[in-house]
Each structure stands twice: as C-alpha cells, then as structure tokens.
Amino acid sequence: MDQEALARLEAALEAGPCESPCPRCGEKQWYSRRYDAFFCPRCDAWAEEACEDPHCEYCAGRPERPSLALDIE
C-alpha cells in the first residue's frame, strides 16, 4: 500500500500503528478507533472477527476488509 493510500486509510478508520505484529506477515498492526479493532494494512485484514451483536456501534458497520472503509467515507 502506498503512502497516500495509507494516509487515506488512517483517516477513514481513525487509526494508527501499534507495537503488536501481524500474525500473518509480521508487519505492525494498526488500531482503528472507529471500529475498535486491530488490523494489518499490508494484509488488508482485521485481526479479529466482528461481534455478532447487530446493535454494536463498532462492528455493525465494519467493512469486510479495512480498505473497504475508503468506499464508505
């Protein structure tokens, strides 16, 4: 992911890097305040599944992949 796309993703997800590595690729995971979830920008994957609560303010509108949040903006 190029720097411009990463900056757009950071804004869309209200996110920033953290210290924990991605279990798939080893790059730093990021944390999304918007969706209260960790994700890997390189793998374009959430670190955990969304919860099943249809009324959850974080999970109900979470896109399948982090990069799809750019389409929601």
C-alpha positions as CSV (number, residue, x, y, z in Angstrom):
1,M,0.0,0.0,0.0
2,D,1.5,3.4,-1.0
3,Q,1.8,6.3,1.5
4,E,-1.1,8.2,0.1
5,A,-3.5,5.2,0.3
6,L,-2.2,4.5,3.8
7,A,-2.9,8.1,4.9
8,R,-6.4,7.9,3.5
9,L,-7.0,4.6,5.3
10,E,-5.6,6.1,8.5
11,A,-8.2,8.9,8.3
12,A,-11.1,6.7,7.3
13,L,-10.5,4.3,10.1
14,E,-9.4,6.8,12.7
15,A,-6.3,4.6,13.0
16,G,-2.7,4.5,13.9
17,P,0.2,1.9,14.2
18,C,0.8,0.0,17.3
19,E,3.5,-2.3,18.5
20,S,1.9,-5.7,18.1
21,P,2.9,-7.5,14.9
22,C,0.5,-9.1,12.4
23,P,0.5,-12.8,12.9
24,R,0.3,-13.3,9.1
25,C,3.1,-11.0,7.7
26,G,4.9,-9.7,10.8
27,E,4.4,-6.0,9.9
28,K,3.0,-3.7,12.6
29,Q,-0.7,-3.9,13.1
30,W,-2.8,-0.8,13.3
31,Y,-5.7,0.0,15.7
32,S,-8.9,1.5,14.4
33,R,-10.7,3.7,16.9
34,R,-13.7,3.9,14.6
35,Y,-14.2,0.1,14.7
36,D,-12.4,-0.7,17.9
37,A,-10.3,-3.3,16.2
38,F,-6.8,-4.2,15.2
39,F,-5.9,-4.7,11.5
40,C,-3.0,-5.1,9.2
41,P,-2.8,-2.6,6.3
42,R,-0.4,-4.9,4.4
43,C,-2.7,-7.9,4.6
44,D,-5.8,-5.8,4.4
45,A,-7.3,-7.9,7.1
46,W,-8.9,-7.5,10.5
47,A,-7.1,-9.2,13.4
48,E,-10.3,-10.4,14.9
49,E,-13.9,-11.2,13.7
50,A,-16.6,-8.6,14.2
51,C,-19.0,-9.5,17.1
52,E,-22.5,-10.9,16.3
53,D,-24.4,-8.0,18.0
54,P,-26.4,-6.2,15.3
55,H,-26.5,-3.1,17.5
56,C,-22.8,-2.9,18.3
57,E,-21.7,0.6,17.4
58,Y,-18.3,-0.7,16.2
59,C,-19.0,-3.9,14.5
60,A,-22.4,-3.4,12.8
61,G,-21.0,-1.2,10.1
62,R,-17.5,-2.6,9.9
63,P,-16.5,-3.4,6.3
64,E,-15.3,-6.9,5.4
65,R,-11.8,-5.6,4.8
66,P,-10.2,-2.5,6.2
67,S,-9.5,-1.0,2.8
68,L,-13.2,-1.0,2.0
69,A,-13.7,1.7,4.6
70,L,-12.3,4.1,1.9
71,D,-15.6,3.4,-0.1
72,I,-17.7,4.3,3.0
73,E,-16.2,7.8,3.5
